[in-house]
Amino acid sequence: MHVRYPHRAFIGIGSNLNNPLEQVQKAIAALAELPLCETVAVSPLYRTHPVGPQDQDDFINGAVELLTAFSPLALLDQLQRLEQRQRRIRLRHWGPRTLDLDLLLYDGKIVDHARLQVPHKEFLRRPFAWKPVIDIAPGVRLPNGSYLHEYIQMSEANDMVQINTLPPN
């Protein structure tokens, strides 16, 4: 039986420390176990070059589409709990990290709060964030009503290497 929740959210996932592929896979499994949430889709995973300092390992990135009853801030709290459960390490800004979970999109709405910006403020500039979302939801719209795939240049994702395709849920 599938329980339907009223809100649609896209979560970006990234890691480049402590076995990044395992970190991302554990995060995907943990997202599927969140209360008041249902996983709709999981993107392929990608190996991507770091943004910012280049003296670090490549990242493993992907995205998960959730249906949820959580408000944006309550969902953020859940994501931060999952990061802490996986012993999130973040050594410096744009530096290596064990796990990063970002609320990228939420119901096509804009959230402007001291703790949370949705769409994520760097979303459209980062292929490792928007490409996995397009993979699982090609018709997703941005808060301005435009389709995500119309807003970006797919050529920007050329340096991303798909490392696997997870089976559909």
Secondary structure, 3 states (H helix, E strand, C coil): CCCCCCEEEEEEEEECCCCHHHHHHHHHHHHHCCCCEEEEEECCEEEECCCCCCCCCCEEEEEEEEEECCCHHHHHHHHHHHHHHCCCCECCCCCCECCEEEEEEECCCCEEECCEEECCCCHHHCHHHHHHHHHHCCCCECCCCCEHHHHCCHHHHCCCEEEECCCCC
